Amino acid sequence: DAKTTQPTSMDCAEGRAANLPCNHSTISGNEYVYWYRQIHSQGPQYIIHGLKNNETNEMASLIITEDRKSSTLILPHATLRDTAVYYCIVRGNAGNMLTFGGGTRLMVKP
Amino acid sequence: ETGVTQSPTHLIKTRGQQVTLRCSSQSGHNTVSWYQQALGQGPQFIFQYYREEENGRGNFPPRFSGLQFPNYSSELNVNALELDDSALYLCASSLGWAGSGRGYEQYFGPGTRLTVT
């Protein structure tokens, strides 16, 4: 599975959009981009995933560049409850596991 | 729809002992994966079970073993506990697995925090 690179930490003001970047320059054609988050002392929570096209659900939007080498997770109106570690994961059909890196620690501030 | 549940919530064991952790998968899910998360790190894949068979394993020694039952619930067993086994153990369930040819999401339980002294 392709390796991902994320900033270690980010801050965001409450009510503003949080844009979390992820680089995955070695991604191959059949690999999906997944985003999970982990709020302190809880299990990881699935947010969204995509292959080529941009995706949106009730939690977030996922923007994948045309060359698929990077993506951005957008939380449109961040709240204090969105404070968590956000993991960007790239996984293909051959692998069964999710390979978690260090993630981005997002701090939403009042 | 019932989410993923794990038991116990917390557990304290002594080095050398054996431990069994339990996981009930989300309704309708036939695949269970186990992860170990040390303090301050991301979860690390231990193994996955699909329809009662081991379906992939991470870099963990044989003293980490598992089972999946006909109702798709699962157990993680760890023998000869070591101090470094102290961690949060996470179970995740999903419908299908990567080889099914499409993207899929895993749903995690709250975890079992194991402390080995």
Interface residues (C-beta under 8 A of the other chain):
Chain A: Y32 Y34 Q42 G43 P44 Q45 Y46 H49 G50 L51 Y87 R91 G92 N93 A94 G95 N96 M97 L98 T99 F100 G101 G102 G103
Chain B: V4 S33 Y35 Q41 G42 P43 Q44 F45 Q48 N55 G56 G58 L90 A92 W97 A98 G99 S100 G101 R102 G103 E105 Q106 Y107 F108 G109 P110 G111
